[in-house]
Amino acid sequence: MKKFIFTIAALIVAATVHAQQPKTPGVMKEGKPGYFQNTIMKDIRAVDEGAEPAKKEKRFQADLSGMSFPNKVNLYQSEWRLPPVSQGNTNTCWCFSTTSFFESEVHRLTGKEVKLSEMFTVYWEYVERAKRFVAERGNSAFSEGSEANAVIREYKKYGIVPKEVYSGMEAGRKFFTHEKMFGELSRYMEGVKNANAWNEEEVVATVKSILNHYMGIPPESFEWKGTKYTPKEFLSDYLKLQMDDYVDITSYLQQPFWQKVEYEVPDNWWHSKDYYNVPLEDYMNAIKNAIRNHYTLVIGGDVSEAGFNREAQVALVPGFDIAVADIDDNARQFRFSNSTTTDDHGLHLVGWYEKDGTDWYLIKDSGSGSRNNDETSPEFGYYFFRGDYIRLKMMDILVHKDAVKDLLQKCGK
């Protein structure tokens, strides 16, 4: 009798999983030029002669034609945020997503609406990278990528300013581009390493001169709404943000659960060990409960999968990959360990929707892939992630500590 009951229960579970994850065939498809080529790079080529267009290539992806998804913003219960902003031709999603998150936090905590400067933080991140590069004698990554908690680190040390005070964009441009700037920075740092020229003061001065040329000199003080602030005073006195109130959470098997660990990816270039590592079920419940209790989150992970569709603006795990019911800690770790899950994009999770018992999440994005539609559309700059995609491919979150009190208590915090 018990065996019969178990069989019936298994069939019910299987039927539910099948309903959530319909068959999705794969197809080799050549990517069409989209917003990045037709808008961002078009503007950049108009300023920079010789900028080359991207090469067309075919990629394997899930064939979602004929399928319907909840890919309309108005379906979602969502939190306040400013409109999506393009990161242009830069690899600074970590800063755009986290800046957007803190704009939402300022509004949640104070009701104030302030567009903050992404490039103020990026400027000082390069300075800090240069310092560590010198201290480690060239054995520290010097690249454009970073993590969400880098913003916390730079806010603590340097503060922050409104975007209208410091945009960091070269005159005459509509979009950010760091191709020339980063090329000059990386060549200089390689020269420092080759010459063993480990004078921090000289290196930082040179790095700042390059940044100043392309981005402008960041202000030491400024006036805002009739009051003069330093960037650190603006953070504490006007924005009312307390950086120690924010926590990073990850979920993977290569580190012990229920304690702080290092998130072992190249973009964590300063080897932060401030990530609370928790089992996958706790990780997913933390995301679900946070957004339902009006906290937004920064999420980071892999957006290169076959189920990440830029035309429909949805991300899901197709049936030919793995069954939803089989996505557990082991499946997640397997992909991270063999590098099929990578840490390549940061996004801002701002809303949720439940359809047929399946969770979907509204994702604000600074990347160009979410902009391949009408600029006047409410969906411009957004993605719609099915819960299974986050479960398998999104590796870490940043959120206010009050949203995850139970997890922190389990971690002994």
Residue pairs with C-beta under 8 A, 6 or more apart in sequence:
13 325
14 325
16 357
17 323
17 324
17 325
19 356
20 324
20 356
20 357
20 358
20 388
21 316
21 317
21 318
21 319
21 323
21 324
21 388
22 67
22 319
23 319
24 62
24 63
24 64
24 67
24 307
24 316
24 318
24 319
24 320
25 62
25 63
25 320
26 60
26 61
26 62
26 63
26 306
26 318
26 320
27 60
27 61
27 62
27 63
28 58
28 59
28 60
29 58
29 59
29 60
29 61
30 56
30 57
30 58
31 56
31 57
31 58
31 59
33 53
33 54
33 56
34 310
34 368
34 369
34 371
34 372
35 368
35 369
35 371
35 372
36 54
36 89
36 368
36 369
37 53
37 54
39 175
39 368
39 371
40 86
40 88
40 89
40 175
40 368
41 51
41 53
41 54
41 89
43 173
43 174
43 175
44 51
44 88
44 89
44 173
44 175
44 177
45 51
45 53
47 172
47 173
48 177
48 180
51 179
59 306
60 306
61 306
61 307
61 308
61 309
62 306
62 307
62 309
62 316
62 318
62 320
64 309
64 311
64 312
64 314
67 312
69 312
69 314
69 316
69 384
70 76
70 353
70 355
70 360
70 384
71 312
71 313
71 314
71 379
71 384
72 378
72 379
73 351
73 362
73 378
73 379
73 382
74 378
75 353
76 351
76 352
76 353
76 360
76 362
77 292
77 351
77 352
77 353
78 350
78 351
78 352
78 362
79 104
79 108
79 291
79 294
79 295
79 296
79 350
79 351
80 104
80 107
80 108
81 100
81 103
81 104
81 107
81 296
81 348
81 350
81 364
82 100
82 103
82 104
82 113
82 115
83 381
84 100
84 364
84 365
84 366
84 370
84 371
84 380
84 381
84 382
85 96
85 100
85 118
85 366
85 381
86 175
86 176
86 366
86 368
86 371
86 381
87 93
87 96
87 118
87 176
87 366
87 367
88 175
88 176
88 177
89 175
89 176
89 177
89 178
89 179
90 122
90 144
90 176
90 177
90 178
91 143
91 144
91 145
91 178
92 118
92 122
92 144
92 146
92 176
92 178
93 345
93 346
93 347
93 366
93 367
94 145
94 146
94 147
94 148
94 150
94 151
94 267
94 300
94 346
95 118
95 121
95 122
95 125
95 146
95 150
95 151
96 118
96 346
96 366
97 148
97 298
97 300
97 346
97 347
97 348
97 364
97 365
97 366
98 148
98 150
98 151
98 152
98 298
98 346
98 348
98 398
99 116
99 117
99 118
99 121
99 151
100 348
100 364
100 366
101 148
101 296
101 297
101 298
101 348
101 398
102 116
102 151
102 155
102 160
102 239
102 241
103 113
103 114
103 115
103 116
104 296
104 348
104 350
105 241
105 296
105 400
106 112
106 113
106 114
106 239
106 240
106 241
107 113
108 294
108 295
108 296
109 240
109 241
110 239
110 240
112 238
112 239
114 162
114 238
114 239
115 162
115 163
115 164
116 160
116 161
116 162
116 163
117 160
117 161
117 162
117 163
117 165
117 166
117 167
117 168
118 163
118 168
119 166
119 167
119 168
119 169
119 176
119 215
120 158
120 160
120 161
120 166
120 168
120 218
120 231
121 150
121 151
121 154
121 155
121 158
121 160
122 168
122 215
123 168
123 211
123 215
123 218
124 154
124 157
124 158
124 218
125 146
125 150
125 154
126 185
126 207
126 211
127 204
127 207
127 208
127 211
128 153
128 154
128 157
128 270
129 140
129 141
129 142
129 269
130 142
130 189
130 203
130 204
130 207
131 200
131 203
131 204
132 140
132 269
132 270
133 140
133 142
133 189
133 192
133 193
133 203
134 192
134 198
134 199
134 200
134 203
135 200
137 193
137 196
137 198
138 189
138 192
138 193
140 269
140 270
141 266
141 267
141 269
142 185
142 186
142 189
142 269
143 186
143 266
143 267
143 269
144 178
144 182
145 266
145 267
145 344
146 267
146 269
147 248
147 263
147 265
147 267
147 268
147 272
147 300
147 346
147 396
148 248
148 298
148 300
148 346
148 396
148 398
149 246
149 248
149 272
149 274
149 398
150 270
152 243
152 246
152 398
153 270
155 235
155 241
155 243
156 243
158 231
158 232
159 230
159 231
159 232
159 233
159 234
159 235
160 231
160 234
160 235
160 239
161 218
161 219
161 222
161 231
161 234
162 224
162 234
165 219
165 222
165 224
166 216
166 218
166 219
167 216
168 176
168 215
168 216
169 176
169 215
170 214
170 215
178 214
180 214
181 210
181 211
181 213
181 214
181 215
184 210
185 207
185 210
185 211
188 206
188 207
188 210
189 203
189 207
191 197
192 198
192 203
197 203
218 231
219 231
220 230
220 231
221 228
221 229
221 230
221 231
222 228
222 229
222 231
222 234
223 229
224 234
224 238
227 238
229 237
229 238
235 241
236 242
245 400
245 401
245 402
246 398
246 399
246 400
246 401
247 274
247 276
247 398
247 399
247 400
247 401
247 404
247 408
248 263
248 272
248 274
248 275
248 276
248 396
248 397
248 398
249 275
249 276
249 277
249 278
249 283
249 286
249 396
249 397
249 398
249 399
249 404
249 407
250 261
250 263
250 275
250 276
250 277
250 278
250 283
250 395
250 396
250 397
251 277
251 278
251 279
251 280
251 282
251 283
251 329
251 332
251 395
252 277
252 329
252 332
252 333
252 336
252 395
253 329
253 330
253 332
253 333
254 264
254 333
254 336
254 337
255 261
255 262
255 264
255 277
256 277
257 277
257 278
257 279
258 276
258 277
258 278
258 410
258 411
258 412
259 276
259 277
259 411
259 412
260 273
260 274
260 275
260 276
260 277
260 411
261 273
261 275
261 276
261 277
262 268
262 271
262 272
262 273
262 275
263 272
263 275
263 343
263 395
263 396
265 342
265 343
265 395
266 343
267 343
275 396
276 407
276 408
276 411
276 413
278 286
278 407
278 410
278 411
279 329
280 328
280 329
280 332
280 391
282 407
282 410
283 397
284 387
284 390
284 391
286 397
286 399
286 403
286 404
286 407
287 297
287 299
287 349
287 361
287 390
287 397
288 352
288 359
288 387
289 403
290 296
290 297
290 399
290 403
290 404
291 297
291 349
291 350
291 351
291 352
291 361
292 352
293 403
295 399
295 400
295 402
295 403
296 348
296 349
296 350
296 399
297 348
297 349
297 397
297 398
297 399
297 403
298 346
298 347
298 348
298 349
298 397
298 398
298 399
299 346
299 347
299 348
299 349
299 363
299 390
299 394
299 396
299 397
300 343
300 345
300 346
300 347
300 394
300 395
300 396
300 397
301 341
301 343
301 344
301 345
301 390
301 393
301 394
301 395
301 396
302 340
302 341
302 342
302 343
302 344
302 345
302 393
302 394
302 395
303 315
303 344
303 345
303 367
303 369
303 393
304 342
304 344
305 315
305 317
305 321
305 389
305 393
306 318
306 321
307 315
307 316
307 317
307 318
307 321
307 389
308 315
308 389
309 315
310 369
310 370
310 372
311 372
313 370
313 372
313 373
313 379
313 382
313 383
313 384
314 383
314 384
314 385
314 386
315 363
315 383
315 384
315 385
315 386
315 389
315 393
316 385
316 386
316 388
316 389
317 324
317 327
317 386
317 388
317 389
317 391
317 392
317 393
322 331
322 392
324 388
327 388
327 391
327 392
331 392
332 341
332 391
332 392
335 341
335 392
335 393
336 395
341 392
341 393
341 395
343 395
343 396
345 367
347 363
347 364
347 365
347 366
347 383
348 363
348 364
348 365
349 361
349 362
349 363
349 364
349 385
349 397
350 362
350 363
350 364
351 361
351 362
352 359
352 360
352 361
352 362
353 359
353 360
353 361
353 362
354 360
358 386
358 387
359 386
359 387
360 384
360 385
360 386
360 387
361 384
361 385
361 387
361 390
362 382
362 384
363 370
363 382
363 383
363 384
363 385
364 381
364 382
365 381
365 382
365 383
366 381
369 383
370 380
370 381
370 382
370 383
371 380
371 381
373 379
373 380
374 380
385 394
401 408
